[in-house]
Amino acid sequence: MILQTAGMVAALASALAWALGALLFRKVGERASPPAMNLAKSLLGLIFLGIAALGSGGGWPEPQGLLRLVASGIQIGRAHV
């Protein structure tokens, strides 16, 4: 029962985070260019990836995997410009 409640709370928190993120990106999009927004989003994601990796005890990704991750972000960012 506790896990079910925790799952519902996590789902609601996730939906709230998406909604707030969409509102934030709309406001930021009025002042910043899409490439600047993509760069900021990628850097923020990299910071949170590091926090999650270190917090889970898994350590930082291998350099080759990290390079692939960065390259995929650059490629996706270029597709939207």
Secondary structure as UniProt FT lines:
FT   HELIX           2..29
FT   TURN            30..31
FT   HELIX           34..56
FT   HELIX           63..79
//
